[in-house]
Amino acid sequence: MELLCLVVAVAVWAGARRLTAGLSIAWRGIVPVGLVLLSLAVLAAGCFALLGAPSGYHGDSGLCPTSNVPPWWPSWLPA
């Protein structure tokens, strides 16, 4: 997982630096950082949605019944 995050971050950083080559120095720093943070947030949300809680997390017993899901819980987020 860490390697995947590193590869995604480096690829996004390199692509953003290449795309912002003609912009001012401020934009060349802000845009890549913002895109890396956004891509890592999307990657983390996707991993939590697909894999659930991290292994060994004390709050994930795997025994949570459907009746324990609050009514306000979004339907697009797995419970």
C-alpha positions as CSV (number, residue, x, y, z in Angstrom):
1,M,0.0,0.0,0.0
2,E,2.8,2.4,0.9
3,L,4.5,1.7,-2.4
4,L,1.3,2.4,-4.3
5,C,0.9,5.7,-2.5
6,L,4.5,6.6,-3.3
7,V,4.2,5.7,-7.0
8,V,1.0,7.7,-7.3
9,A,2.4,10.7,-5.5
10,V,5.6,10.8,-7.6
11,A,3.7,10.3,-10.9
12,V,1.2,13.0,-10.1
13,W,4.0,15.3,-8.9
14,A,6.0,14.8,-12.1
15,G,3.0,15.3,-14.3
16,A,1.9,18.5,-12.5
17,R,5.4,19.9,-12.6
18,R,5.5,19.2,-16.3
19,L,2.1,20.9,-16.9
20,T,3.0,24.0,-14.8
21,A,6.4,24.5,-16.4
22,G,5.4,27.8,-18.0
23,L,3.6,29.3,-15.0
24,S,5.0,31.5,-12.2
25,I,7.0,30.1,-9.4
26,A,4.1,30.3,-6.9
27,W,1.8,28.2,-9.2
28,R,4.6,25.7,-9.9
29,G,4.7,24.9,-6.2
30,I,1.0,25.2,-5.3
31,V,-0.5,23.1,-8.1
32,P,1.7,20.0,-7.7
33,V,1.2,19.9,-3.9
34,G,-2.5,20.3,-4.2
35,L,-2.8,17.6,-6.9
36,V,-0.7,15.2,-4.9
37,L,-2.8,15.7,-1.7
38,L,-6.0,15.3,-3.7
39,S,-4.9,12.2,-5.4
40,L,-3.7,10.6,-2.2
41,A,-7.0,11.5,-0.5
42,V,-8.9,9.9,-3.3
43,L,-6.7,6.8,-3.2
44,A,-7.1,6.5,0.6
45,A,-10.9,6.9,0.4
46,G,-11.0,4.2,-2.3
47,C,-8.9,1.8,-0.3
48,F,-11.1,2.3,2.8
49,A,-14.2,1.7,0.7
50,L,-12.8,-1.4,-0.9
51,L,-10.8,-2.9,2.0
52,G,-12.6,-1.5,5.1
53,A,-10.7,-0.7,8.3
54,P,-6.9,-1.4,8.4
55,S,-5.9,-4.8,9.7
56,G,-5.5,-4.9,13.5
57,Y,-7.7,-1.8,14.1
58,H,-9.4,-2.4,17.4
59,G,-12.7,-0.9,16.3
60,D,-13.2,-3.4,13.5
61,S,-14.4,-6.7,14.8
62,G,-16.0,-7.7,11.6
63,L,-19.2,-8.6,13.5
64,C,-21.1,-5.3,13.1
65,P,-24.7,-6.1,12.1
66,T,-26.7,-4.1,9.6
67,S,-29.0,-2.8,12.3
68,N,-26.0,-1.0,13.9
69,V,-25.6,1.3,10.9
70,P,-27.1,4.8,11.7
71,P,-30.0,6.0,9.4
72,W,-27.9,9.1,8.3
73,W,-25.1,6.9,7.0
74,P,-24.6,7.6,3.3
75,S,-25.6,4.7,1.1
76,W,-22.6,5.1,-1.2
77,L,-20.2,4.4,1.7
78,P,-20.0,0.7,2.7
79,A,-20.8,-0.2,6.3
